[in-house]
Amino acid sequence: RDDDGLALSSRNAFLGPEERERALALSRALRAAHDEVAAGHRDAEAVLTAARQELAARGVEPEYLELRSPDDLAPVARVNGRALLAVAARVGRARLIDNTILGDEATRGDS
């Protein structure tokens, strides 16, 4: 990650200053989901809603925002144990992706 939290990617070169600020919505969405789980909210819809709100606040529409099992990528309804949160969105010309592991030990550290 860059110092500002943006995932490192060659596609970041396509982002102007304003687009780069909007692109930070992806990492902020992951952090919001992390915080939701850390606060004890395990329902997938609550976790995804927290992430969607961060994206929407910066005018970013996700191509996908998925909560999956990290073992087999099956959809999960609750974060029981660990779960993979993955997001993709277009910001300007760049298609950006980011992901994090939520739950158990992941919520206690810096994901």
C-alpha distances in whole Angstrom, upper triangle without the diagonal:
4,6,8,5,6,4,5,9,12,13,11,14,17,16,18,17,18,17,13,14,16,13,11,14,12,9,12,15,13,13,17,18,17,19,22,22,22,24,26,26,26,28,25,27,26,22,22,24,21,19,21,22,18,18,22,22,20,22,19,21,20,21,21,19,21,21,22,23,21,24,26,24,27,26,27,29,27,25,27,25,22,20,18,17,16,15,16,17,18,17,20,20,17,16,13,12,10,12,12,15,17,21,22,20,17,18,19,16,12,11
4,5,5,5,6,6,10,12,13,10,13,15,14,15,14,16,15,11,13,15,12,10,14,13,11,13,16,15,15,18,20,19,20,23,24,24,26,29,29,29,30,28,29,28,25,24,25,23,20,22,23,19,19,22,21,19,21,20,22,21,23,23,22,23,24,25,27,24,28,29,27,30,29,30,31,30,28,30,28,25,24,21,20,18,18,18,18,19,17,19,20,17,17,14,14,13,15,15,19,21,24,25,23,20,21,22,18,15,14
4,5,8,10,10,13,16,17,14,16,18,16,17,15,17,16,13,13,15,14,11,14,14,12,13,17,16,15,18,20,19,20,23,24,23,25,28,28,29,31,29,30,28,25,25,26,23,21,23,23,19,20,23,21,19,22,21,24,23,25,25,24,25,26,27,29,26,30,32,29,32,31,31,33,31,28,31,29,26,25,23,21,21,20,20,21,21,19,21,22,20,20,17,17,15,17,17,20,21,24,26,23,20,21,21,18,14,14
4,6,9,10,13,16,16,13,15,17,14,15,13,14,13,10,9,12,11,8,11,12,9,10,14,14,13,16,18,17,18,21,23,22,24,27,27,28,29,27,27,26,23,22,23,20,18,20,20,16,16,19,18,16,19,17,21,20,23,23,21,23,24,26,28,26,30,31,29,31,30,30,31,30,27,30,29,26,24,22,20,19,18,18,18,19,16,19,20,18,18,15,16,14,16,16,19,21,24,26,24,20,20,21,18,14,14
4,6,9,12,15,15,12,15,17,15,16,15,15,14,11,11,12,10,7,10,9,6,8,11,11,10,13,15,14,16,18,20,19,22,24,24,24,26,24,24,23,20,20,21,18,15,18,18,14,15,18,17,15,18,16,19,18,20,20,18,20,20,22,24,22,26,27,25,27,26,26,28,26,24,26,25,22,21,18,16,16,15,16,16,17,16,18,20,17,17,13,13,11,12,13,16,17,20,22,21,17,17,18,16,12,11
4,6,9,12,11,9,12,13,11,13,13,13,12,8,9,10,7,6,9,8,6,9,11,11,12,15,16,16,18,20,21,22,24,26,25,26,26,24,24,24,20,19,21,18,15,17,18,14,14,17,17,14,16,14,17,16,18,18,17,19,20,22,24,22,25,27,24,27,26,26,28,27,24,27,26,23,21,18,16,14,13,13,13,14,13,15,16,13,13,10,10,9,11,13,16,18,22,24,23,19,19,21,18,15,13
4,6,10,10,9,12,14,13,16,15,16,14,11,13,13,9,9,11,9,7,11,12,11,13,16,16,16,19,21,21,22,24,26,25,25,26,23,24,24,20,19,21,19,16,18,19,16,15,19,19,17,18,16,18,16,17,17,16,17,19,20,21,19,23,24,21,24,24,24,26,26,23,26,25,21,19,16,14,12,12,12,13,14,13,16,16,13,12,9,8,7,9,11,15,17,21,23,21,18,19,21,18,14,12
4,7,9,7,10,13,12,15,16,17,15,12,14,15,12,11,14,12,11,15,16,15,16,20,20,20,22,25,25,25,28,30,29,29,30,27,28,28,24,23,25,23,20,21,23,20,19,22,22,20,21,18,20,18,19,19,19,20,22,23,24,21,24,25,23,26,26,27,30,29,27,29,27,24,22,19,17,15,15,14,15,15,15,17,16,13,13,10,10,9,12,14,17,20,24,26,24,20,22,23,20,17,15
4,5,6,8,10,11,14,15,17,14,12,15,15,12,13,15,13,13,17,18,17,19,22,22,22,25,27,27,28,30,32,31,30,31,28,29,29,25,24,26,25,21,22,24,21,19,22,23,20,21,18,19,18,18,18,19,20,22,23,25,22,25,25,23,26,26,28,30,30,28,31,29,25,23,20,18,16,14,13,14,13,13,15,14,10,10,8,9,10,13,16,19,22,26,28,27,23,25,26,23,20,18
4,5,6,8,10,13,15,17,15,13,16,17,14,15,18,16,16,20,21,20,22,25,25,26,28,30,31,32,34,36,35,34,34,31,32,32,29,27,29,28,24,25,27,24,21,24,25,22,22,20,21,20,19,20,21,23,25,26,28,25,28,28,26,29,29,31,33,34,32,34,33,29,27,23,22,19,17,15,15,14,14,14,12,10,11,10,12,13,17,19,23,26,29,32,30,27,28,30,27,24,22
4,5,6,8,11,14,15,12,11,14,14,11,13,16,14,15,18,19,19,21,24,24,25,27,29,30,31,33,35,33,33,33,29,30,30,27,25,27,26,22,22,24,21,19,21,22,19,19,16,18,16,16,18,19,21,24,25,27,25,28,28,25,28,28,30,32,32,31,34,33,29,26,23,21,17,15,13,12,11,10,11,9,6,7,7,10,12,16,19,23,25,29,32,31,27,28,30,28,24,22
4,5,5,9,10,12,9,8,11,12,9,11,14,13,14,16,18,18,20,22,23,24,26,28,29,30,32,34,32,32,32,29,30,30,27,25,26,25,21,21,23,20,17,20,20,17,18,15,17,17,17,19,20,22,24,26,28,26,29,30,27,30,29,30,32,33,31,34,33,29,27,23,21,18,16,14,13,11,10,10,10,7,9,8,11,12,16,19,23,25,29,31,30,26,27,29,26,23,21
4,5,8,10,13,11,9,13,14,12,14,17,16,17,20,21,22,23,26,27,27,29,31,33,33,36,37,36,36,36,33,33,33,30,28,29,28,25,25,26,23,21,23,23,20,20,18,20,20,20,22,23,26,28,29,32,30,33,33,30,33,33,34,36,36,35,37,36,33,30,27,25,22,19,17,16,14,12,11,10,9,11,11,14,16,20,23,26,29,32,35,34,30,31,33,30,26,24
4,7,10,11,9,9,13,13,11,14,16,16,18,20,21,22,24,26,27,28,30,31,33,34,36,38,36,36,36,33,32,32,30,27,28,27,24,24,25,22,19,21,22,18,18,16,18,18,18,21,22,25,28,29,32,30,33,33,30,33,32,34,35,36,35,38,37,33,31,27,25,21,19,16,14,11,9,8,6,6,10,11,14,16,20,23,27,29,33,36,35,31,32,34,31,28,26
4,7,8,5,5,9,9,8,11,13,14,15,17,19,20,21,23,25,26,27,29,31,32,33,35,34,34,34,31,30,30,28,26,26,25,22,21,22,19,17,19,19,15,15,14,16,17,18,20,21,24,27,29,31,30,33,33,30,32,31,33,34,35,33,36,36,32,30,26,23,21,18,15,13,11,8,7,8,7,10,10,14,16,19,22,26,28,32,34,34,30,30,32,30,26,24
4,6,5,6,9,10,10,12,15,16,17,19,20,22,23,25,27,28,29,31,33,33,35,37,36,36,36,33,33,32,30,28,28,26,23,23,23,20,18,19,19,15,16,15,18,19,21,23,24,27,30,32,34,33,36,37,33,36,35,36,37,37,36,39,38,35,33,29,26,24,21,18,16,13,10,8,10,10,14,14,17,19,22,25,29,30,34,37,36,32,32,34,32,28,26
4,6,5,6,9,10,11,14,16,16,17,19,21,22,23,25,26,27,29,31,32,33,36,34,35,35,33,32,31,29,27,27,25,23,22,22,19,17,19,17,14,15,15,19,20,22,24,24,28,30,32,35,34,37,37,34,37,35,36,37,37,35,38,38,35,32,29,26,24,21,20,17,15,12,11,13,13,16,15,18,19,23,25,28,30,33,36,35,31,31,32,30,26,25
4,5,5,6,9,10,12,14,16,16,18,20,21,21,24,25,26,28,30,31,32,34,33,34,34,31,30,29,27,25,25,23,21,20,19,16,15,16,14,11,12,12,16,18,20,22,23,26,28,31,34,33,37,37,34,35,34,34,35,35,34,37,37,34,31,29,25,23,20,18,16,14,10,10,13,13,15,15,18,19,22,24,28,29,32,35,35,31,30,32,30,27,25
4,5,5,6,9,10,12,14,15,16,18,19,20,22,24,25,26,28,29,31,33,31,32,31,29,28,27,25,23,23,22,19,18,18,15,13,14,14,10,10,10,13,15,17,19,20,23,26,28,31,30,34,34,30,32,31,32,33,33,32,35,35,32,29,26,23,20,17,15,12,10,6,6,9,9,12,11,15,16,19,22,26,27,30,34,33,29,29,31,29,25,24
4,5,5,7,9,11,12,13,15,16,17,19,21,22,23,25,27,28,29,31,30,31,31,28,28,27,24,23,23,21,18,18,18,15,13,15,15,11,12,12,15,16,18,19,19,23,25,27,30,28,32,32,29,31,30,31,32,32,30,34,33,30,27,24,21,19,16,15,13,11,8,9,11,10,12,11,13,14,18,20,24,25,28,31,30,27,27,28,26,22,21
4,5,5,8,10,11,11,13,15,16,17,19,21,21,23,25,26,27,29,28,29,29,27,26,25,23,21,21,19,17,17,16,13,12,13,12,9,11,11,15,16,18,20,19,23,24,27,30,29,33,33,30,32,30,30,31,31,29,33,32,29,27,24,21,20,17,16,14,13,10,11,14,13,15,13,15,15,18,20,23,24,28,30,30,26,25,27,25,21,20
4,5,6,8,10,10,11,14,15,16,18,20,20,22,24,25,26,28,26,27,27,25,24,23,21,19,18,17,14,14,13,10,9,10,9,6,7,7,11,12,15,17,16,20,22,25,28,27,31,31,28,30,28,28,29,29,28,31,31,28,25,23,19,17,14,13,11,10,7,9,13,12,12,11,13,14,17,19,22,23,27,30,29,26,25,27,25,22,21
4,5,6,8,9,10,12,14,15,17,18,19,21,23,24,25,27,26,26,26,23,23,22,20,18,18,17,14,14,14,11,9,12,12,8,10,8,11,11,13,15,15,18,20,23,25,24,28,28,25,27,25,26,27,27,26,29,29,26,23,20,17,15,12,11,9,9,6,9,11,9,10,8,10,10,14,16,20,21,24,28,27,23,23,25,23,20,18
4,5,6,6,9,10,11,12,14,15,16,18,20,21,22,25,24,24,25,22,22,21,18,17,17,15,12,13,13,10,9,12,11,9,11,10,13,13,16,16,15,18,19,22,25,24,27,28,25,27,25,25,26,26,24,27,27,24,22,19,16,15,12,12,11,12,10,13,15,13,13,10,11,10,13,14,18,19,22,25,24,21,20,22,20,17,15
4,6,5,6,9,10,10,12,14,15,16,18,19,21,23,21,22,22,19,19,18,15,14,14,12,9,9,10,6,5,8,8,6,9,7,10,10,13,14,12,16,17,20,23,23,26,27,23,25,23,23,24,23,22,25,25,23,20,18,14,13,10,11,10,11,10,13,16,14,13,11,11,10,12,14,17,18,21,24,24,20,20,22,21,17,16
4,5,5,6,9,10,11,13,14,15,17,18,20,22,20,20,20,18,17,17,14,12,13,12,8,9,11,8,7,10,11,10,11,8,10,9,12,11,10,13,14,17,20,19,23,23,20,22,20,20,21,21,20,23,23,20,17,14,11,10,7,8,8,10,10,14,15,13,11,8,8,7,9,11,14,15,19,22,22,18,18,20,19,16,13
4,5,5,6,9,10,11,12,14,16,16,18,20,19,20,20,18,18,17,14,14,15,12,9,12,13,9,9,13,13,12,14,12,14,12,15,14,12,14,15,17,20,19,22,23,20,23,21,21,22,21,19,22,22,18,16,14,11,10,9,11,12,14,13,17,18,15,14,11,10,7,8,9,12,13,17,20,19,15,15,17,16,12,10
4,5,5,6,9,10,10,12,14,15,16,19,18,19,19,17,17,16,13,13,13,10,8,10,10,6,8,11,10,10,13,12,14,13,16,15,13,15,16,19,21,21,24,25,22,24,22,21,22,21,19,22,22,19,17,16,12,13,11,13,13,15,15,18,20,18,17,13,13,10,11,11,14,14,17,20,20,16,15,17,16,13,12
4,5,5,6,9,10,11,13,14,15,17,15,16,16,14,14,13,10,9,9,7,4,7,8,5,6,10,10,10,12,10,12,11,14,12,10,12,13,16,18,18,22,23,20,21,19,18,18,18,16,20,20,17,15,13,10,10,9,11,12,14,14,18,20,18,16,13,12,10,10,10,13,12,16,19,19,16,15,17,17,14,12
4,5,5,6,9,10,11,12,14,16,14,15,15,13,14,13,9,9,11,9,6,10,11,9,10,13,14,14,16,13,14,12,15,13,10,11,11,14,16,15,19,20,17,19,17,16,17,16,14,17,17,14,12,10,7,8,8,11,13,16,16,20,22,19,17,13,11,8,7,7,9,9,12,16,16,12,12,14,14,11,9
4,5,5,6,9,10,10,12,14,14,15,16,15,16,14,10,11,12,9,8,11,12,9,11,14,14,15,17,16,17,16,18,17,13,14,14,16,18,18,21,23,20,22,20,19,19,17,15,18,18,15,14,13,10,12,12,15,16,19,19,22,24,21,20,16,14,11,10,9,11,10,12,15,15,12,10,12,12,9,8
4,5,5,6,9,10,10,13,12,13,14,13,13,11,8,9,9,6,6,9,9,7,10,13,12,14,16,15,16,15,18,16,13,14,14,17,19,19,23,24,21,22,19,18,18,16,14,18,18,16,15,14,11,13,13,16,17,20,19,23,25,23,21,18,16,14,12,11,13,11,13,16,17,14,11,14,14,13,11
4,5,5,6,9,10,11,9,10,11,10,10,8,5,7,8,6,5,9,10,9,11,14,15,16,18,16,16,15,17,15,11,11,10,13,15,16,19,21,18,18,16,14,14,12,11,14,15,13,11,11,8,11,11,15,16,20,20,24,26,23,21,18,16,13,11,9,10,8,10,14,15,12,10,13,14,13,11
4,5,5,6,9,10,10,10,12,12,13,11,8,10,12,9,9,13,13,12,14,17,17,18,21,19,20,18,20,17,14,14,12,14,15,15,19,21,18,19,17,15,16,13,11,13,13,11,10,11,9,12,14,17,19,22,23,26,28,25,23,19,17,13,11,9,8,6,8,11,11,8,6,9,10,9,8
4,5,5,6,9,9,11,13,13,14,11,9,12,12,9,10,13,13,12,15,17,17,19,21,20,21,20,22,20,16,17,15,17,19,19,22,24,22,22,20,18,17,15,13,15,15,14,14,14,13,16,16,20,21,24,24,28,30,27,25,22,20,17,15,12,12,9,10,13,13,11,8,10,11,11,10
4,5,5,7,6,8,10,10,11,8,6,9,10,7,9,12,12,12,15,17,17,19,21,20,20,19,22,19,15,15,13,16,17,18,22,23,21,21,18,16,15,12,11,13,14,14,13,14,12,15,16,20,21,25,25,29,31,28,26,23,21,18,16,13,13,10,10,13,15,13,10,12,14,14,13
4,5,5,5,6,9,9,11,9,7,10,12,10,11,15,15,15,18,20,20,22,24,22,22,20,23,20,16,15,12,14,15,16,19,21,19,19,17,14,13,10,8,10,11,10,10,12,12,15,17,21,22,26,27,30,32,29,27,24,21,18,15,12,11,7,7,9,11,10,7,10,12,13,12
4,5,7,9,12,13,15,12,10,14,15,12,14,17,17,17,20,22,22,23,26,24,25,23,26,23,19,18,15,17,18,18,21,23,22,22,20,17,17,13,11,12,12,12,13,15,14,18,19,23,25,28,28,32,34,31,29,25,23,19,17,14,12,9,8,9,10,9,6,7,10,11,11
4,6,9,12,13,15,11,10,14,14,12,14,17,17,17,20,22,21,23,26,25,25,24,27,24,20,20,17,19,20,21,24,26,24,24,22,18,17,14,12,14,14,15,15,17,17,20,21,25,26,30,30,33,35,33,31,28,25,22,20,17,16,12,11,12,14,13,9,11,14,15,15
4,6,9,12,13,11,10,14,15,13,15,18,18,19,22,23,23,26,28,26,26,25,27,24,20,19,16,18,18,20,22,24,22,22,20,16,15,11,10,11,12,13,14,17,16,20,22,25,27,31,31,35,37,34,32,29,26,23,20,17,15,12,10,11,13,13,10,12,15,17,16
4,6,8,10,7,7,11,11,10,13,15,16,17,19,20,21,24,25,24,24,22,24,21,18,16,14,16,17,19,21,23,21,20,17,14,12,9,8,10,13,13,13,15,15,18,20,23,25,28,29,33,35,32,30,27,24,22,19,17,15,11,10,13,15,14,12,14,17,18,17
4,6,9,7,7,10,12,12,13,16,17,18,20,22,23,25,26,24,24,21,23,20,16,14,11,13,14,16,18,19,18,16,14,10,9,5,5,7,10,11,10,13,13,16,18,22,24,28,29,33,34,32,29,26,23,21,18,15,13,10,9,11,14,14,12,15,17,18,17
4,6,5,6,9,10,11,13,14,16,18,19,20,22,24,25,23,22,20,21,18,15,13,10,13,14,17,19,19,17,15,12,9,6,5,6,9,12,13,11,14,13,16,18,21,23,27,28,32,33,31,28,26,23,21,18,17,15,12,12,14,18,17,15,18,20,21,19
4,5,5,6,8,10,11,12,14,16,17,18,20,22,22,20,19,17,18,14,11,9,7,9,12,14,17,17,14,13,9,7,5,5,6,10,12,12,10,11,10,13,14,18,20,23,25,29,30,28,25,22,20,18,15,14,13,11,12,15,18,16,15,19,20,20,18
4,5,5,6,9,10,10,12,14,15,16,18,20,20,19,17,15,17,14,11,10,9,12,15,18,20,20,17,15,12,10,8,8,10,13,16,16,13,14,12,14,15,18,19,23,24,28,29,27,24,23,20,19,17,17,16,14,15,18,21,19,18,21,23,22,20
4,6,5,6,9,10,11,13,15,15,17,19,20,19,18,17,19,16,13,13,11,14,17,19,22,22,19,18,15,12,10,9,10,14,16,16,14,15,13,15,16,19,20,23,25,28,30,28,25,23,21,19,17,16,16,13,14,17,20,18,16,19,21,21,19
4,5,5,7,9,10,11,13,15,16,18,19,17,17,15,17,14,11,10,9,12,14,16,19,20,17,16,13,11,10,9,9,12,14,13,11,12,9,12,13,16,18,21,23,26,28,26,23,20,18,16,14,13,12,10,11,15,17,15,13,16,18,17,15
4,5,5,6,9,10,11,12,14,16,16,14,13,11,14,11,7,8,8,11,14,16,19,19,16,16,12,11,11,11,11,15,16,15,12,12,9,10,10,13,15,18,20,23,25,23,20,18,16,14,13,13,13,12,14,17,20,17,16,19,20,19,16
4,5,5,6,9,10,10,12,15,15,14,13,12,15,13,10,11,11,15,18,20,23,23,20,19,16,14,13,13,14,17,19,18,15,15,12,14,13,15,16,19,20,24,26,24,21,20,18,17,16,16,17,15,16,20,22,19,18,21,22,21,19
4,6,5,7,9,10,11,13,15,14,14,13,16,15,11,13,12,16,19,20,24,24,21,21,18,16,15,14,14,17,19,18,15,15,12,14,13,16,16,19,20,23,26,24,21,19,18,16,15,14,15,13,15,19,20,17,15,18,19,18,16
4,5,5,7,9,10,12,13,11,11,10,13,11,8,10,11,14,17,18,22,22,19,19,16,16,15,15,14,18,19,17,14,13,10,10,9,12,13,16,16,20,22,20,18,15,14,12,12,12,14,12,15,19,20,17,15,18,19,17,15
4,5,5,6,8,10,10,9,8,8,11,10,8,11,12,16,19,20,24,24,20,20,17,17,16,17,17,21,22,20,17,16,12,12,10,12,12,14,15,19,21,19,17,15,15,14,14,15,17,16,18,22,24,20,19,22,22,20,18
4,5,5,6,9,10,10,10,11,15,14,12,14,15,19,22,24,27,27,24,24,20,20,19,19,19,22,24,22,19,18,15,15,13,15,14,16,16,20,22,21,19,18,17,16,17,17,19,18,20,24,25,22,20,23,23,21,19
4,6,5,7,9,9,10,11,15,14,12,15,16,19,22,23,27,27,24,24,21,21,21,20,19,23,24,22,19,18,14,14,12,14,13,15,14,18,20,19,18,15,15,14,15,15,18,17,19,23,24,20,18,21,21,19,17
4,5,6,6,5,7,7,11,11,10,14,15,19,22,23,26,26,23,23,21,21,21,21,21,24,25,23,20,18,14,13,10,11,9,11,11,14,17,16,14,13,13,13,14,16,18,18,21,25,25,22,21,23,23,20,18
4,5,5,5,7,9,13,13,12,16,18,21,25,26,29,29,25,26,23,23,22,23,23,26,28,25,22,21,17,16,13,13,11,13,12,15,18,17,16,15,16,16,18,19,22,21,24,27,28,25,24,26,26,24,22
4,6,8,10,12,16,17,15,19,20,24,27,28,31,31,28,28,25,25,25,25,24,28,29,27,24,23,19,18,16,16,14,15,14,16,20,19,18,17,18,18,19,20,23,22,25,28,29,25,24,26,26,23,22
4,6,9,11,15,16,15,19,21,24,28,28,31,32,28,29,26,26,26,26,26,30,30,28,25,23,19,18,15,14,12,12,10,13,16,16,16,15,16,16,18,20,23,23,26,29,29,26,24,27,26,23,22
4,7,10,13,15,15,19,21,24,28,28,32,31,28,29,26,26,26,27,27,31,31,29,26,23,20,18,15,14,11,11,9,11,15,15,15,14,16,17,19,21,24,24,27,31,31,28,27,30,29,26,24
4,6,9,11,12,15,18,21,25,25,29,28,24,25,23,24,24,25,24,28,29,26,23,20,17,15,11,10,7,8,7,10,13,12,11,11,12,14,16,18,21,22,25,29,29,26,25,28,27,24,22
4,7,9,10,13,17,20,23,24,27,26,22,23,21,22,22,23,23,27,28,25,22,20,16,14,10,9,6,8,9,11,14,13,11,11,12,14,16,19,21,22,25,29,30,26,25,29,28,25,23
4,5,6,10,13,16,20,20,23,22,19,19,17,19,19,21,21,24,25,22,19,16,13,10,7,6,4,7,10,13,14,13,10,10,10,11,13,16,18,19,22,26,27,23,23,27,26,23,20
4,7,10,14,16,19,20,23,21,17,18,16,19,20,22,22,25,26,23,19,16,13,11,7,5,5,7,11,13,14,12,9,10,10,12,13,17,19,20,24,27,28,25,25,29,28,25,22
4,6,10,12,16,16,19,18,14,15,13,15,16,18,18,22,22,19,16,13,10,8,6,5,7,10,13,17,17,15,11,11,9,11,11,14,16,17,20,24,25,22,22,26,25,23,20
4,7,10,14,15,18,17,13,14,11,13,14,15,15,18,19,16,13,10,7,6,4,7,9,13,15,18,19,17,14,12,10,10,9,12,13,14,17,21,22,19,19,22,22,20,17
4,6,10,11,14,13,10,10,8,9,11,12,12,15,16,14,10,8,6,5,7,9,12,16,18,22,22,20,16,14,12,11,9,11,12,12,15,18,20,17,18,21,21,20,17
4,7,9,12,12,9,9,6,6,8,9,9,12,13,10,6,6,5,7,9,12,15,19,21,25,25,23,19,17,14,12,10,10,9,9,11,15,17,14,15,19,19,18,15
4,6,9,8,5,5,4,5,9,10,9,11,11,9,6,5,6,8,11,14,18,21,24,27,27,24,21,19,15,14,11,11,10,10,12,15,17,15,16,19,20,19,16
4,5,6,5,5,6,6,10,10,9,10,9,7,5,6,9,11,14,17,21,24,27,30,30,27,24,21,18,16,13,12,9,10,11,13,15,14,15,19,19,19,16
4,6,6,8,10,10,13,13,11,12,10,7,6,5,9,10,14,17,21,24,26,30,29,26,23,20,16,14,11,10,8,10,11,13,14,12,15,18,17,18,14
4,6,8,11,11,15,15,13,13,11,9,9,9,13,14,18,20,24,27,30,33,32,29,25,23,20,18,15,14,11,13,14,15,16,15,18,20,20,21,18
4,5,9,11,14,15,15,15,14,12,10,10,13,14,17,19,23,26,29,32,31,28,25,23,19,18,15,15,14,15,16,18,19,18,20,23,23,23,20
4,6,9,12,14,13,14,14,12,9,8,10,10,14,16,19,23,26,29,28,25,21,20,16,15,13,13,12,14,15,17,19,17,19,22,22,22,19
4,6,10,12,12,13,14,12,10,10,12,13,15,18,21,24,27,31,30,27,24,22,19,18,15,16,14,15,16,18,20,19,20,24,24,24,21
4,7,9,10,12,14,12,9,9,10,11,14,16,19,23,26,29,29,27,23,21,18,17,15,15,14,14,15,18,20,18,19,23,24,24,20
4,6,7,9,11,10,8,9,10,13,15,18,21,25,27,31,31,29,25,23,20,18,15,15,13,12,12,15,18,17,17,20,22,22,19
4,7,9,12,12,10,12,12,15,17,20,22,26,28,32,33,30,27,25,22,20,18,17,15,13,13,16,19,18,18,21,23,23,21
4,6,9,10,9,11,12,15,18,21,24,27,29,33,34,31,28,26,23,20,17,16,13,11,10,13,16,15,14,18,20,21,18
4,6,6,6,9,10,14,17,20,23,27,28,32,33,30,27,24,21,18,15,13,10,7,6,9,12,11,11,14,16,17,15
4,6,8,11,13,17,20,24,26,30,32,36,36,33,30,28,24,21,18,15,12,10,7,8,12,12,12,15,17,19,17
4,7,10,13,17,20,24,27,30,32,36,36,33,30,27,23,20,17,14,10,8,5,5,9,9,10,12,15,16,15
4,7,10,13,17,20,23,27,29,32,33,29,26,23,20,17,13,10,7,6,4,6,8,8,9,12,13,14,12
4,6,10,13,17,20,24,26,29,30,26,23,20,17,14,10,8,6,5,6,9,11,9,11,14,15,15,12
4,6,10,13,17,20,22,26,26,23,20,17,13,11,7,6,5,6,9,12,13,10,12,15,15,15,11
4,7,11,14,17,19,23,23,20,17,14,11,8,5,5,6,7,10,14,15,12,13,16,16,15,11
4,7,10,14,16,20,20,17,13,11,7,6,4,7,9,11,14,17,18,15,16,19,18,16,13
4,7,10,13,16,17,14,11,8,6,5,6,9,12,13,17,20,21,18,18,21,20,18,15
4,7,10,13,13,10,7,6,4,7,9,12,15,17,21,24,25,21,22,25,23,21,18
4,6,10,10,8,6,5,7,9,12,15,19,20,24,27,27,24,24,27,26,23,20
4,6,7,6,4,6,9,12,15,19,22,23,27,31,31,27,27,30,29,26,23
4,6,5,6,7,11,13,16,20,23,25,28,32,31,28,28,30,29,25,23
4,6,8,10,14,16,20,23,27,28,32,35,35,31,31,34,32,29,26
4,7,10,13,16,20,24,27,29,33,36,36,32,33,35,33,30,27
4,6,10,13,17,20,24,26,30,33,32,29,29,32,30,26,24
4,7,10,14,18,21,23,27,30,30,26,27,30,28,25,22
4,7,11,14,18,20,24,27,26,23,24,26,24,21,18
4,7,11,14,17,20,23,23,19,21,23,22,19,15
4,7,11,13,17,20,20,16,17,20,18,15,12
4,7,10,13,16,16,13,14,17,15,13,9
4,6,10,13,12,9,10,13,12,10,6
4,7,9,9,6,8,11,11,10,7
4,7,8,5,6,9,10,10,8
4,6,5,5,8,10,12,10
4,5,6,7,10,12,11
4,5,5,7,10,10
4,5,6,7,6
4,6,7,7
4,7,9
4,6
4
